[in-house]
Structure formats: C-alpha cells, structure tokens
Amino acid sequence: SLLDLPDELLVRIFDFVAQRLSIADEEDGGSYPRLVTGYMLVCQRIYTLCRYRLFRDVDLPEDPEQMTAALARIVFRPDIAQQITRLAFHTTKNNPLEHSMLSLSPNVTELDLRAPALYPALSKSLTSLKHLHTLAIALPDGEYEGLDFIHYIDLQLDAPMVRHLTIELPGSGGHETLGLIVTGAERLETLEMRLEGQVDLDEATPWLSLRSLTIRGQSGITDVNEFVDSLEEACRSAKSDEQGPSTLPQRHLALDLPIAVSGASNREFDESNAIKLFELLGDEALGKLEELDLRFFYNPLRSLEGRVPSVRVLRLHNISLERNPYAGEDRNTLYRFLTIFTNLKRLELDPQNTGPCWPAAVGSSLLCAIRHPEFFALLHVLQSTTKITEVRLRPFRTKIELRWTREEGGQEWQCERYKFDEV
C-alpha cells in the first residue's frame, strides 16, 4: 500500500508526480492543468506532508470554466493559497475571483499574467503581494477592440519589490512603448521585452539600474530594420541626457532578433542590425558585459574585437556547424567569431536541428570523434586556441543538457549528462 511507505519516500513520490505533471503541461502546450488538488485529498497524512510542495507552483488552466473552478477551490482553502510562491494565469475575462485569490496569496514571489487589458482592480490586487519580485505581463494580440488601455501598473506603488520584469508586447493594439504599460521602473535589475511588432523603448526604460537586458523578437516581426531604427531613435534621446544604453551597468545582454532578409530571391541576410544594436550600447557598456546571448553568430561582429573583455559566458541559439550560405555561418566562421572573446570561459550551444554533427548522448572522446567529427573538431579548436573550460550543449527539442569540461590548460574533455530541470 502507498500509505505503508515512510514519510520521506512519500514526499519524494509526490515531488516526482508534480514534476511529471509540469513536464506534461509544457509538452501539451499548456492544456493540462497543473493544479493537482485531487492528489492532496487522498488522506490527511499525505495532505500534511505534501501540501507545501504541490502548491508552490500553480499554473491555472486557460479554459474559463476550469479556471473559475480552480479559483473557487483556492479561495475556499486560504491555507492552500498561502503556500503559492509562483502563480500563472491566462485569461481574457475580468474574473472577480482572481482578485480574491491574489489577496489570499501573500507569499507569491513570481507572477505570470496574461490579460487583454490592465485595469485598476488588478493594480490594487498586486499591492497585497508583499514579496513579489518577478513579474511577467503578456498582452495578447488581436483582443483589444473596445477595451480601455489608459490604466498602467505603477511598480513603485503597486509592486515596489519587483526587480525582474518581462513584457510581451503585441504587434497592434496601442501598446507601443514600455511607458504605456508600466511606470516607476527605476529599481528594475532585469528587463526582458518580447516583441511582436514595432515597439519603441522610451524614457520609462530604466537604463541606469539594469543589470540584465533581453530583447527577443517574435515571429510577428517582419521588418527588423524598422525596429532597430526606432530603437536607435529612442536611445539617441536617452543618450543626450547621459542616461541611455551606453551607461548601462548591466552584466548580461541577450539579443534574440530574427535575421532580416533583404531579398526574397537571393536570400541575402542583413547582418547590420546586430552591429547597430551593439553600437547603440557603446564601448563603456560593452566592456562591462559578463554574459552574452545571441541568435546565430555573425562574421561582421569581428568589429567587437577588443571591446568585450569581460564576457565569460556566451550563448548561441539556433546555430549549425554545417555550411549555411544564407546566414554565412560555418565552422570556420564560428572559430573566427570566438576569437573576439579573449576571456571566455563557458560556451553554450543551442542547435537548430538534430543533424549528425551534434551528439545526443554521453560518450568518450574517441566515440565523439567517430560519430560527430564536426563537434569533436570544435572541441579540439577550443582546447588549443581558447581559454574555454566548459561547453554546454542542449540537443534539439530534448530535456537534457550535455556538458564537456576540462581543467584550466588541460587537453582532455570530460562529458556529463544533466536533466533539463537540473540545469
């Protein structure tokens, strides 16, 4: 019988159940509700042991009826609401139970919110979350007709402890600047903007306090040139007040923008956008960077040589070791690109496919050389020409990570495998 097991083993079993439900939810596109209240009602003993674990991370279902039922269950049990530390709900309705739930959940530290509009009742509810330090706001596109967008969230008044903010901006609907969504962002340390259209960074961008800046372009961005031009114009006015990107004290920068195509027939890629974004930062800000995330790698970025001496971690997404005439990338281009970062210690690679050049399992150096000669050649070049001591590879569409490490100045690489949730 399950109840014959010791307490420690029961806790581990229910930790595993919660983890598997979380993974299933992601694989099913969020359709599987992670609010597993049924498991808590098995018996008083299991409830006492596991309630603090299963309700730390709550993602409410998107279906309005299921969400209302889940909200009612939480509101009916305030002791459950007090255990929640991360809460996510995605709704297009102004459900009054949402505000009741937020007022009963004072220990929430991370809030992931998707709503068609920002309304005063929501801001008032945020004031009850005294420990909230991470806030994500997504404003879905195509749901704005007839809605009022005048209200915004004042972080200083509504959520003064928030230091990490993620904003997903639509391609239409009036939300074109950060200042139309939040104000009082002077204390932010990390800012991530997920853009689906032409969006400007305005005076609300807290350049002087940011430690981490992430700009991600979604598939809806069709003209990256216009976005970069608008960003340049917004930053130029900020620089005139010496409060622009060049004064950033940041340590982490992620630029994940689609590569612009200058011609549909010849498929020539315009790489000047990435260069322009770096130029906006200036040498002072670039010299402070410790972590850098990029989509693809660019040969023209050799102009950064000598300007990024502090970068220790480099992450490259959607890359390939095979010849790509469209993006102008191959192994030799990558080798030249890595020479820019003279003090790099860790390289993280996110492949764009499951090609034969990428290992998918732990193996010896000999096995890697036989089965994946391109990747083995990369390790050899890194060992002989760089200071990199760790290479992390996340195989395409898997939940594992392979890590190759070596001693400082060593020649032998050792490989280990990690689960995605352990990374």
HELIX and SHEET records of a PDB file:
HELIX    1   1 LEU A    2  ASP A    4  5                                   3    
HELIX    2   2 ASP A    7  GLU A   27  1                                  21    
HELIX    3   3 THR A   37  MET A   40  1                                   4    
HELIX    4   4 GLN A   44  LEU A   54  1                                  11    
HELIX    5   5 PRO A   64  PHE A   76  1                                  13    
HELIX    6   6 PRO A   78  ALA A   81  1                                   4    
HELIX    7   7 PRO A   96  SER A  103  1                                   8    
HELIX    8   8 PRO A  120  LEU A  126  1                                   7    
HELIX    9   9 LEU A  155  ASP A  158  1                                   4    
HELIX   10  10 LEU A  178  LEU A  180  5                                   3    
HELIX   11  11 VAL A  224  SER A  240  1                                  17    
HELIX   12  12 PRO A  245  THR A  247  5                                   3    
HELIX   13  13 SER A  272  LEU A  286  1                                  15    
HELIX   14  14 ASN A  299  LEU A  304  5                                   6    
HELIX   15  15 ARG A  331  LEU A  338  1                                   8    
HELIX   16  16 SER A  365  ARG A  371  1                                   7    
HELIX   17  17 PRO A  373  THR A  385  1                                  13    
HELIX   18  18 PHE A  420  GLU A  422  5                                   3    
SHEET    1   A14 ASP A  57  ASP A  59  0                                        
SHEET    2   A14 ARG A  86  HIS A  90  1                                        
SHEET    3   A14 GLU A 110  ARG A 114  1                                        
SHEET    4   A14 THR A 134  ALA A 138  1                                        
SHEET    5   A14 HIS A 164  LEU A 169  1                                        
SHEET    6   A14 THR A 190  LEU A 195  1                                        
SHEET    7   A14 SER A 212  GLY A 217  1                                        
SHEET    8   A14 HIS A 252  ASP A 256  1                                        
SHEET    9   A14 GLU A 291  ARG A 295  1                                        
SHEET   10   A14 VAL A 313  ILE A 319  1                                        
SHEET   11   A14 ARG A 346  PRO A 351  1                                        
SHEET   12   A14 GLU A 390  LEU A 393  1                                        
SHEET   13   A14 ILE A 400  THR A 405 -1                                        
SHEET   14   A14 GLN A 414  LYS A 419 -1                                        
SHEET    1   B 2 ILE A 153  ASP A 154  0                                        
SHEET    2   B 2 VAL A 182  THR A 183  1                                        
SHEET    1   C 2 ALA A 260  VAL A 261  0                                        
SHEET    2   C 2 PHE A 269  ASP A 270 -1                                        
END                                                                             
